[in-house]
Amino acid sequence: MVKLKFLSLSVLLLVGACSKDSPEPFDAASLDYQKQLQTQLITAKPGDVIVVPAGVHPINRGLSLNVSGVTIRGEGMDKSILSFKDQIQGAEGLLVSASDFTIEDLAIEDTAGDALKINEGSNIVIRRVRTEWTNGPDEKNGAYGIYPVQTENVLLEESVAIGASDAGIYVGQSRNVVVRNNRAERNVAGIEIENTFSADVYGNVTNENTGGILVFNMPDLPQPGHSTRVYQNTVVGNNTDNFGAAGTPVASVPAGSGIVINSNDRVEIFDNDIADNDTANIIISSYYATGWEGIRDMGDAYDPYPETIYIYGNRFSGGGSSPDGLDLKALKVAMFGLSGSLPDVLWDGYFNAEKVDSDGNLLTEYAICVDNDGAQVLNADLPNGSANIIVGAAQHSCQHDKLPAVVLEAPPG
C-alpha cells in the first residue's frame, strides 16, 4: 500500500512538471525584477503584501527583509520562481529577520547558500514554498532549504524541499512549531527538528533522502530539544548516499535511515508509514555513537542520551536489508544472514547509568518504549563494543503518557 501511494505521488509530480503552465526558461539577460523586489523589501512597512509575479526571475544577490508584519506572495511554487543560479553575493537566497511574517506560493532555486532563512522571529507562516537545487544531490549545494531558526510559533505547510546538502526542511532552536503536509526529497536530511521543543511533524512525505526525518539535540547550543511528535508521515526509501559536508552533524547519518532520534527526549513516533529504508526504519542513538566527540564540546548542561521515547502504531515494511557501513553490514550478516534484514528499530544501547533500576534497566520514565505490533528492537550494545547484542521486544514493552498537541498561538492584534 505504501509503495502504491508513493508511485501515485510520483506520477502526479511528473504530470505537474510537464504541464503547459510551466514557466519560461531562465533568462539571465534581465535583472530588472531583482531591482524592483529589492526596493520593495527595503521600503516595506507593516501590513505590506509583496507580490512576486509568475515567471522565472534571475536574482544574483542575496535578498533580506527586516520589517515585521509583511507578506511575500507568489502565484504558485511552480510559477513564481526566484532563480539564484548565477548568485555572486550573499550567504542566503532570502534572509528574514522579522516577526508576523508570511511567505507563500513561490519557489527559490539554486542559491549559493541556504535558500530561505528566517532568524529570530515569531508568528511565522511558510506555505507552499519550494526550495530546490535543480542539479540534484551535490555537496556544493546550499546547506538548508527552508530554515527557521530561533523562532517561535511557526507553521510550515504544503511546501517542497529538494537537494539540500544538509536539511531540506530544518527547524532549529525554536518552540511551538507545526510542520505538516510537506514533501522533502533528495536532501541529506529530509526534515530535521533540532534543539526545538513542542513540535508536531505530521502528514509529510519524505523519500530519496539520506535520512527521512531527524529529531536531534546538539551540544553547545543555548536551548535543548524535547517534546516532539512525529506522526501520520510517509517515510519511504530514504537511501540516497550521504553527500553532506565532512564534519557536519548530518554527515554521520547512515544512508537508508527512516526516522532518526539523536540525544533527544520525550519523542513520540506513531501512526506513520515507514518502509524500505535500507539501514533501519527507525534509529535511536546518543551523542557517543555519532563521531561528534572532539568536534563539538558537550558542555555541562548537555544530555547526550535519548530518553522517554515512545514508538507505537506505525506500519513498517521492508527496511534493514542493506545497511550503510561495514560494521552494520557485518552485524546484519552475522545475525540475520545474507538475505536477512536488521529489525525495524535500531538502538545504539547507550544510556545514563544514573537512571537505572536494580536490574540495570532504564527507569520507566526514561525508557525507550515500543508498543508496535511485535516490532523488534536491536540493542547494538555499543558501550561494550557490541559484546551483548540483544534483539527482542520484551525489554521495551512499556508505555509513556502521550504528549499534547501543539497549539499555535494567535499573533497579537
C-alpha positions in Angstrom: 0.0 0.0 0.0 2.8 2.4 0.8 4.5 1.7 -2.5 1.3 2.4 -4.3 0.9 5.7 -2.5 4.5 6.7 -3.4 4.0 5.7 -7.0 0.8 7.8 -7.3 2.6 10.8 -5.8 5.5 10.4 -8.2 3.1 10.2 -11.2 1.3 13.4 -10.1 4.5 15.3 -9.7 5.7 14.2 -13.2 2.5 15.3 -14.8 2.7 18.6 -13.0 6.3 19.1 -14.2 5.2 18.6 -17.8 2.2 20.9 -17.5 1.8 23.5 -20.2 1.7 26.1 -17.4 5.4 25.6 -16.6 7.3 28.9 -16.6 9.5 30.1 -19.4 13.2 29.1 -19.4 15.7 31.1 -17.3 16.6 34.4 -18.8 19.9 35.6 -17.4 19.9 38.7 -19.6 17.4 40.6 -17.4 17.8 41.5 -13.7 15.1 44.3 -13.8 12.8 42.4 -11.5 15.6 42.0 -8.9 15.9 45.8 -8.5 12.1 46.1 -8.1 12.0 43.3 -5.5 15.0 44.7 -3.6 13.3 48.1 -3.4 10.1 46.6 -2.1 11.9 44.7 0.6 13.9 47.7 1.7 11.0 50.1 1.8 8.4 47.6 3.2 6.1 48.6 6.0 4.0 46.5 8.4 0.9 45.3 6.6 2.5 45.3 3.1 2.0 42.4 0.7 4.8 42.0 -1.8 3.6 40.1 -4.9 6.0 38.0 -6.9 4.5 37.6 -10.4 4.7 34.4 -12.4 7.9 33.8 -14.3 11.5 32.8 -13.7 13.2 35.8 -12.1 17.0 35.8 -12.1 18.5 37.1 -8.8 22.3 37.4 -8.4 22.5 38.8 -4.9 21.0 37.8 -1.6 17.7 39.4 -0.5 16.8 40.4 3.0 13.7 41.6 4.9 13.9 43.2 8.4 10.4 44.6 8.8 7.7 42.7 10.7 4.2 42.3 9.5 5.0 41.7 5.9 3.7 39.0 3.5 5.6 37.8 0.4 3.2 36.0 -2.0 3.7 34.5 -5.4 1.3 32.9 -7.9 2.4 29.3 -7.2 5.5 27.4 -6.3 5.9 26.2 -9.9 5.0 29.6 -11.4 6.7 32.4 -9.4 10.4 31.4 -9.3 13.3 33.3 -7.9 16.4 31.7 -9.5 19.8 32.3 -7.9 21.8 30.1 -10.2 24.2 33.0 -11.0 24.3 34.3 -7.5 27.5 36.3 -6.8 26.8 37.7 -3.3 25.0 36.7 -0.2 25.0 33.8 2.2 21.3 33.1 1.6 18.7 33.5 -1.1 16.3 35.3 1.2 17.1 36.2 4.8 14.2 37.3 7.0 14.8 38.8 10.5 11.2 39.8 11.4 8.0 38.6 13.1 4.4 38.2 11.9 5.8 37.2 8.6 4.1 35.1 5.9 5.7 33.7 2.7 3.7 31.6 0.3 3.2 30.3 -3.3 6.7 30.8 -4.7 10.0 28.9 -5.4 13.6 29.7 -4.5 16.1 27.8 -6.7 19.8 27.2 -6.8 21.0 29.5 -4.1 24.7 29.6 -3.2 23.9 29.0 0.4 20.7 28.5 2.3 17.6 29.1 0.3 15.1 30.7 2.8 16.4 31.5 6.3 14.1 33.1 9.0 16.0 34.2 12.0 14.7 35.2 15.5 11.1 35.8 14.5 7.7 34.8 15.9 4.4 34.1 14.3 5.9 32.7 11.1 3.9 31.1 8.2 5.7 29.3 5.4 3.1 27.9 3.0 3.5 26.3 -0.5 7.1 27.4 -0.8 9.5 25.2 -2.9 13.3 25.3 -2.4 15.4 23.3 -4.8 18.8 22.8 -6.2 18.0 21.7 -9.7 21.3 19.8 -10.3 20.3 17.1 -7.8 22.2 15.9 -4.7 25.6 17.6 -4.5 27.9 18.5 -1.6 28.3 22.0 -3.2 24.5 22.7 -2.8 23.4 25.1 -0.1 23.0 23.5 3.3 19.4 24.3 4.1 16.3 24.7 2.0 13.6 26.1 4.4 15.4 27.2 7.6 13.6 28.9 10.5 16.0 29.2 13.5 15.5 30.7 16.9 11.8 31.2 16.1 8.5 30.9 17.9 5.0 29.9 16.8 5.8 28.6 13.4 3.6 27.0 10.8 5.4 25.3 7.9 3.0 23.6 5.5 2.4 22.3 1.9 6.0 23.1 0.9 8.6 21.2 -1.0 12.4 20.9 -0.4 14.8 19.2 -2.8 18.6 18.8 -3.0 19.9 20.4 0.2 23.3 19.3 1.4 22.2 19.4 5.0 18.4 19.5 5.6 15.6 20.3 3.2 13.3 21.5 5.9 15.1 22.4 9.2 13.6 24.0 12.3 16.3 24.8 14.9 16.3 26.2 18.4 12.7 27.1 18.2 9.4 26.5 20.1 5.8 25.8 19.3 6.2 24.5 15.8 3.9 22.7 13.3 5.5 21.1 10.2 2.7 19.5 8.2 1.9 18.2 4.7 5.3 18.9 3.1 7.4 16.9 0.7 11.2 16.5 1.1 13.3 14.5 -1.3 16.9 14.1 -2.4 18.3 16.0 0.6 20.7 14.6 3.2 18.1 15.1 5.8 14.5 15.4 4.6 13.1 17.1 7.7 15.1 18.0 10.7 13.9 19.2 14.1 16.9 20.3 16.1 17.1 21.7 19.7 13.5 22.6 19.4 10.7 21.9 21.9 6.9 21.5 21.4 6.9 20.4 17.7 4.4 18.5 15.7 5.6 16.9 12.5 2.8 15.2 10.5 1.3 14.5 7.1 4.7 14.8 5.4 6.2 12.7 2.6 10.0 12.1 2.8 11.7 9.9 0.2 15.0 9.5 -1.5 16.8 11.4 1.2 19.8 10.0 3.2 17.6 10.2 6.3 13.9 10.9 6.2 13.0 12.7 9.4 15.6 13.6 12.1 14.9 14.7 15.7 18.3 15.9 17.0 19.6 17.6 20.2 23.0 19.1 19.6 25.5 20.3 22.2 26.9 23.8 22.5 23.6 25.5 21.8 21.6 27.7 24.1 18.4 25.6 24.0 17.9 21.8 24.4 15.3 19.9 22.4 12.4 17.9 23.7 8.7 17.1 23.2 8.3 16.3 19.5 5.5 14.3 17.9 6.2 12.6 14.6 3.0 11.1 13.2 1.0 10.3 10.0 4.0 10.7 7.8 5.1 8.6 4.8 8.9 7.8 5.2 9.9 5.6 2.3 13.1 4.6 0.5 15.5 7.2 2.1 18.6 5.5 0.6 20.5 8.4 -1.1 24.2 8.3 -0.4 25.2 10.9 2.2 26.5 14.0 0.4 26.8 16.2 3.5 30.0 18.2 4.0 32.6 16.4 6.2 32.4 17.4 9.8 28.8 18.5 9.8 26.4 16.5 12.1 24.3 15.1 9.2 27.5 13.7 7.6 27.2 11.0 10.3 23.7 9.9 9.2 23.8 6.5 7.5 22.2 6.3 4.1 19.0 4.3 4.5 17.7 5.9 7.7 14.0 6.4 8.0 13.4 8.3 11.3 16.4 9.1 13.4 16.3 10.3 17.1 19.6 11.5 18.5 20.1 12.6 22.1 16.5 14.0 22.2 13.9 13.4 25.0 10.2 12.9 25.0 9.8 12.0 21.4 6.7 10.2 20.1 6.6 8.3 16.8 3.2 6.9 15.8 0.8 6.2 13.0 3.4 6.6 10.3 4.0 4.5 7.1 7.7 3.7 7.3 9.2 1.4 4.6 12.2 0.3 2.6 14.9 2.4 4.4 17.9 0.2 3.9 19.7 0.7 7.2 16.8 0.8 9.5 13.3 2.2 9.5 13.9 3.9 13.0 17.3 4.6 14.5 17.7 5.8 18.2 21.2 7.0 19.1 23.2 9.0 21.5 25.9 11.6 21.1 28.5 8.9 21.7 27.6 7.0 18.5 27.8 9.9 16.1 31.6 10.6 15.9 31.0 14.2 17.0 33.3 13.8 20.0 36.3 16.2 19.7 34.3 18.2 17.1 31.6 19.6 19.5 32.1 20.2 23.2 29.2 18.8 25.1 29.3 21.3 28.0 28.0 20.6 31.5 24.2 21.0 30.8 24.0 18.8 27.7 22.2 15.5 28.0 23.7 13.1 25.4 21.2 10.3 25.8 17.8 9.7 24.1 15.2 9.3 26.8 11.4 8.9 27.2 11.0 7.7 23.6 7.6 6.2 22.6 7.0 4.3 19.4 3.6 2.9 18.7 1.0 2.2 16.0 3.3 2.6 13.0 3.1 0.5 9.8 6.5 -1.0 8.9 7.6 -2.9 5.8 10.9 -3.7 4.2 13.9 -1.9 5.6 17.2 -3.0 7.1 18.2 -5.1 4.1 21.4 -3.3 3.1 22.7 -1.2 5.9 25.2 1.6 5.3 28.7 1.0 6.7 30.9 -2.1 7.0 30.1 -2.6 10.7 26.4 -2.6 10.2 26.7 -4.9 7.2 28.8 -7.3 9.1 26.3 -7.2 12.0 23.4 -7.9 9.7 25.1 -10.9 8.0 26.3 -12.3 11.3 22.9 -12.2 13.0 20.4 -12.5 10.1 22.3 -14.0 7.2 22.9 -12.6 3.7 19.2 -12.4 2.8 18.1 -11.2 6.2 17.4 -7.7 7.5 18.0 -5.6 10.6 14.9 -5.1 12.7 12.8 -2.0 12.3 14.2 -0.2 15.3 17.9 0.1 15.8 19.2 1.4 19.2 22.9 2.1 19.9 22.5 0.9 23.5 23.9 4.0 25.3 22.0 5.1 28.4 22.6 7.1 31.6 23.8 4.7 34.2 22.4 7.1 36.9 18.9 6.4 35.7 18.6 2.7 36.0 16.8 0.3 38.4 18.3 -2.5 40.4 18.4 -4.8 37.4 20.3 -2.3 35.3 17.4 -1.3 33.1 16.4 2.3 32.5 13.8 3.6 34.9 10.4 3.5 33.3 10.1 7.3 33.0 13.2 7.4 30.8 12.8 4.2 28.9 12.6 3.5 25.2 9.1 2.1 24.8 8.0 0.2 21.7 4.4 -0.8 21.5 4.1 -1.6 17.8 2.5 -4.9 16.8 5.6 -7.1 17.6 8.2 -4.8 16.1 11.6 -5.9 17.2 14.4 -3.7 18.6 18.1 -4.4 18.1 20.2 -3.1 21.0 23.7 -2.8 19.5 25.4 -2.5 22.9 28.0 -0.1 21.5 29.1 1.0 25.0 30.5 -2.5 25.5 31.9 -3.0 22.0 28.7 -4.9 20.9 29.6 -7.7 23.3 26.0 -8.4 24.3 23.7 -7.5 21.3 20.1 -8.1 22.1 17.2 -8.5 19.7 13.7 -8.5 21.0 10.7 -6.5 22.2 10.2 -7.6 25.8 12.8 -5.2 27.3 11.0 -2.2 25.6 7.4 -3.3 26.4 6.2 -0.2 28.2 4.2 3.0 27.6 4.5 6.7 28.3 2.0 9.4 28.8 1.2 10.9 25.4 2.3 14.4 24.6 -0.2 17.1 24.0 -0.9 18.5 20.5 0.9 21.7 19.6 -1.4 24.7 19.6 -0.2 27.7 17.6 -0.7 31.0 19.4 -2.6 33.7 17.6 -0.5 36.7 16.7 -1.1 39.9 18.7 -3.7 42.3 17.5 
